Amino acid sequence: MDFDLPAPIVAKLAELDAFIEAEINPLEQENIQFFDHRREWARTDWENDGIPQKQWEQLLREMERRADAAGHLRYGLPTDIPGGGGASNLEIAAIREHFAARGLGLHNDLQDESSIVGNFPLVFVINRYGTAEQKSRFIEGIIGGKDHVAFALSEPDHGSDATWIETTAVADGDDWVLNGVKRWNSQIYRAAVDLVFARTSGKPGDHTGISCFFVPIDAPGFKILFNHWTFNMPSDHAEVGLDNVRVPRSAMLGAEGQGLIMAQTFIQQNRIRQAASSVGAARHCVEQSIDYALNRKTFGKPLAERQIMQFRLADLYADVELVRNFVLRTAWELDRSEPASVSHLVSICNYKANRLVCRAADEAIQIHGGVGYTRAKPFEHIYRHHRRYRITEGADEIQIRNVSAALLGRRRADSSNGPGGVRPA
């Protein structure tokens, strides 16, 4: 087996690094207030419910415009989308890990999940399940940021247990009428349309019977109730109410009652990529800590000569290498298998990488001492951002449950096929 990244991926990473140096870093330096110790303050419109500042969003769109012009932004999209590069899961995982390992920067903003190689999970969903009219409007709208779509699945009483959502959609003539409340309605403040999941049939707990709808945010009865301020600001995760909101039949995305399949497509698209970003950020924390330990002297000796520091760094480095290689291997498996058959491996990547980056950021703060606790260093930002991934797109507990279900379910199947759990030939 060859454990090296394929030569084309290595060449692509070098190409992207050259683009960052030539086009993105100068733009970042011109707007350094969004990346130095002022970052949280500069990015947040504190007097407007803590949503992202317009200047910050405009800078991200300019980064994406340059990346799109250079042919990078759509690299991860399917080839049937104009400009789509058709990159594999392994390619995108390697890119995400590489970008995060570079540290904070405009090339790959953690908080907004904007990157010179775009992350567009909703584009995949719409491209796979949408009508020709929906694809024509929303795919380019999302990529260009001119007709953005928000995502509304969670509710005040339902997060990971999405089969129990209480928002309903009832057919009324040529329309659907929606009622309910959504929480963590991501990116609603920049959106023209909200993708709302609602039960159209069945009973609470059923996996079928939930549908999703494109709902204009200016529709009568649609109201943004308030914005949740989070551990990492700015925030665009609002509470939204729907009071007899009417949409036409054509507003439904995909087949009636199959909305959770589309939600899973969105979530699964993100899980392996988030894991790759997390392990890359963890690697950045380790590398920064190694440099600091070699150069920082205490009591006349470099920190690196202290056994406690050597052991701490070695243990963290070992975990980063193990998780990094498992993430890349799982991305490789995803390119060769049905997603459902390796879902448990993706779950391992997700919860292990997300736990690891939080520990790595915390250790980096400790190793750097007082300066590590300041905003002059990136570790507090890395921790505050990546801590959310232990909850979103499937909490740690959901990921572990997925792994145990695959493991124990397989063991039960094996034990029923012959002595010792070995399937007969």
Beta strands, then each sheet from edge to edge (+ up, - down):
strand 1: 44-45
strand 2: 51-52
strand 3: 108-109
strand 4: 114-115
strand 5: 149-152
strand 6: 168-172
strand 7: 175-186
strand 8: 193-199
strand 9: 210-216
strand 10: 222-227
strand 11: 237-248
strand 12: 252-253
strand 13: 297-298
strand 14: 301-302
sheet 1: 1+ 2-
sheet 2: 3+ 4-
sheet 3: 5+ 8+ 9- 12+
sheet 4: 6+ 7- 11+ 10-
sheet 5: 13+ 14-
end
